[in-house]
């Protein structure tokens, strides 16, 4: 009969498997770390001692399968926490909310900020204006021989927003080289933009009211200036 009974052979196999697992964890910088190494070392010593005494079973009150599951469970828990952190939504859920959040974060990183001048309320009102003009204004477009004429009209809060935003935007268009003018209407503003070499008639027709309103890169800097109290709301 062999000197090593089958139980001892099984235990040796388990020890080898656990040793390979422990080495892999240490070499890969796994989640077990030093604590895991100490636990594995202690378990190996106990198993070795019992095997030398001819005991084929596992050390008292110790189960290899449950210990390995415990180590893997810790790894899984840490991995789950990391995955959760990586999967946090980036969008704030509402555009105006996100814009204000971004501006406030910028203000808070400025150690020289004079908070007595900050006016987040003004920025909020401007964003409401933008929402009204973008989503609720009526834009009647008429093509001219040399340009486009747009009657932007509305009622109530929408009308107020039109009268603030459209004339102010005409000034911005002129600064970037567009041929534009505005004229007050009883229920809105008439915006006229004439064609040029840089802004041909076909382009103006394709852009329409909102395509023209988004021209230029002044919106974002103006938002920050409004929040700082350095720029009048338009």
N, C-alpha and C positions, 0 to 999 in steps of 0.2 A: 504494500500500500504506500501511496505517496506520503512524504513527510508533511506536505501542505494540504490540509483538507480544503474542500471546495469553498467553505465560508472564508477561509483565509485568502484564497485566490480572489474571491469577490471583493474582499476588503482592500487588497492590494490594487485591484483595478480602480476602485473608487478613489483611493489615495492618488493614484497617477492622474486620474481625470481632474481631481480637485487641484492638484499641483499645476497641471497645464493651464487650468482656468485662472489660478492665482497669478501665474507668471504673465499670462496674456493681459490681465488687468493692470499689473504693475508696469509692464513695458509700454502699454498704450496710454498710460496716465489715466486709467479708468476711474470711476467714481468711488471705488473702494478705498483708495488712498492708504495712508499709514495705518488707520484703524482696521481696515480690511486685511492688511498684511499681518497685523498682530493676531487677529482672529484666526486667519488661516494657519499661521504658524502654531498657535496654541492647539488648534484642532489636530494638526499633523502630529504634534508631539504626543498628544493623548492616544491617537490611533496607533502610532508606532509602539508606544509603551505596551498597549494591550496586545498587539500582534506578537511582540517579543515574549509575552507571558502565555501565548498560545490561545488567546481569546479571538474567536472569529467574528464576534459581533462588533457593533459600533460602540464608541465610548458611551458611558452612562449618560442618560438624559440628553443625548445628542443625535441628531438625524441629519445625514449628509444632504439629502434631497431638500429638506426644509431650509437648511442653512444656505444652500446655493440659491434657492428660490428667494430667500430674504435678501441676499446680495443683489440678485437681478431685479428684485422689486425696488430696492433703493435706487438702482440705476434707472429703472423705468420711471420712478417718481421724479427724479431730477430731470430726466429727459422731457417728461411731460411739462414740468414747470418752465423749462427753457422754450419748449415749443409754444406754450401759451404766451410767453413774453413776445415771441417773434410774430405771433398771429394777432396782436392787438390791432383793431381797426385804425386806419390812419385818417379817414374822413370824419369831420366833426358832425356831419348829419344835416347841416344847413349852411348855405354859402355865406350869408351875412355873418352868422355866428363864427364860421371859420376865419373870415377876413378880420373880424374884431379880435379873435383869439391870436392870430398871427401878429397883428399890430401891437397888442398888449405885450406879447412876449418880446418883441423888439424893444419896446419902451423899457421893459424891466431889465434888459441887459445893458442899458445905458446908465452908467453910474453918475453921469452929469445931468440926468433928466430933472427938469423943474416940474414937479408934479402939481404945483399950483396952477400951471397953465394947461395941463392935459385936459382934453375934452372929448371923451369917448362918446358922449351923447351926440355931439355934432357929427361924428363919423357915422353913428347909427342912423341918424336922420338922412344923411346923404345916401347911405345904402338903401334906405327905404325909397328915396327918390329914384335911384337906379332901378330898383325892382318895379316901381310904378311905370316908368318910361319903357322899360324892356318888355314887360308882360301885359300892361293894360292900356298903353297909349294906342290910339288909332293913327295909322300912317297912310295917308292917301298920296300916292306918288304919281307925278305927271312928267313925262319926258319932254324936254325942250329941245330945240335945234342944237343947242350947245351945252346942254347940261340936264340937271334933274331938279324938280321942285317937289318938295314934300311938305304936306300939311299935317303936322303932328298935333292931334287934338285929344281932349279928354275932359273929364269932369272931376270936381272935388279935389281929393288928394292927388290924383293923377295929373290934373291940370296944373296944380302948383308945382309939381315935379318937372313937368314939361317946360314951364316958364323959367325955372331955375337952370335946368340942365342944357337945353338946346342952345340958347344964346351964349352960354359960357363955353360950350363945346366949339361954337363957331370961332371964337377967339383962339382956341387951341389949334383948330384946323388951319387958320391963317398963319400961325407961327410955324407950322411944318410945311408951308408952301401950297396949301389948297386955296382955290378961289371959292369962298363961301360967304354967305350973308344970311341974316335972319330978320324976320318981320313979325311983329306981334299980331295975333289974331284974337278975336273975342273969346274963343274957346281953345286957344293953343298958340302955336308958333309955326310960321312958314319958314322952312329951311331951303335955301337955294344953293346948289353947288354947280359951278360951270366946269366944263371939261378943259383939259390942258394936255400937253404932251405927256406929262407924268401921270395924269388921271384922265384917260380917254373916256369917251361917252359910254362905250360898251362896259367898261369897268364900273362906272357910276351906276349904270342900270343894274348890273349884277349885284353890287353891294347893297343898294337900297338904303332904307333909313338906318337900320341897326348896324349894317356893315360900315356905314359912314360914321356912326356914333362911336364905334370902337376904335377908330383910327387914332394913332399916336400912343406913346407909352407914358402918358402923364397921370393916368388914373391911380396907379399904385403909389407913386411918390406923393400925390395929392392926399391920398388916404392917410398916409403917415403924418403929413403936415397938418391935416385937419385934427387928428388925434392929439398932436402936440400943441394945438392952439395957434399955429403959425400960418394958417391958410383959411380964408373965409369959405364957408360952405356954399356950393353953387347948385 
